[in-house]
Amino acid sequence: MILVIGWRITADTMDKCMMNIPTIIEAEKLLNEAETQNPGAWIGHSKITAFCAKAIAERCDNLNADTAYVFALLHDIGRREGVTDMRHIIDGYHFMTSLGYDDCARICLTHSFPYKDINSYNGKNDCTAKETEFIKTFIENTEYNDYDRLIQLCDALALPDGATYIEKRLVDVVIRRGFNDLTIPKWKTFLDLKDYFDKKAGTDIYQLI
C-alpha cells in the first residue's frame, strides 16, 4: 500500500515502479468480472477511455501505450462494488491494492481530480469522513505524472458509446452530477490538459481518437 503522510509521491517514484500493473489480458478479465457484478454504462466508458489513452500514448515518447491502456481500463474499477458516486474511487483504490497493483490504485484516486481540490468532485461525496480525509491527503501529496494526466484527460473524452469532444463530455457530467463553485476551474484544467497532450502528441488529439 502507498503511504502518503509525511512524504510526497513524485513522478520519478511512479516511473520507477510502473510495472506494478496487471497485463492487458488480466485487466480485461477484471473488467469483465466487474461487469457481472454491476453492469452499466461505466463499462463502455472504461473501454473508450482505454482506447483513447492507448491512441494518445502511442504518440508520446515518454508513455507506454499498453500501460496507458491498462490504467484507463481500470480507472473506474471501484464501480464493481455497486452504484455509488465518489465512493467508487476509494473502492477502486482498495481493490487494486488488495491485488498488489498499487500503481493502478493510484490512478483510481487521481483520475477524478485533475483540479487538486476534493471539493471539485462533481457529484455526491458518499465516503466516510476518514475516507474523505485519506483521499484529500493522497491527492495533495501526489505529484501528477503524465499517466495521471492522460487518464484524467481521457476520462473526459469518453462517452459509453465512443469518444467525444471534451466540452460535450464536461457538460454531460454536469447535467448528471451537478455544478459547484469549482466546476469552471476544473473545466479550465481539462482544457489545459487537452492543449498539453496536443503538444506532446504533435497533433490535435481529436485526430487520433
Secondary structure, 3 states (H helix, E strand, C coil): CCCCCCCCECHHHHHHCCCCCCCHHHHHHHHHHHHHHCCCHHHHHHHHHHHHHHHHHCCCCCCCHHHHHHHHHCCCHHHHHCCCCCHHHHHHHHHHHHCCCHHHHHHHHHCCCCCCCHHHCCCCCCCCHHHHHHHHHHHHCECCCHHHHHHHHHHCCEECCEECCHHHHHHHHHHHHCCCCCHHHHHHHHHHHHHHHHHHHCCCHHHCC
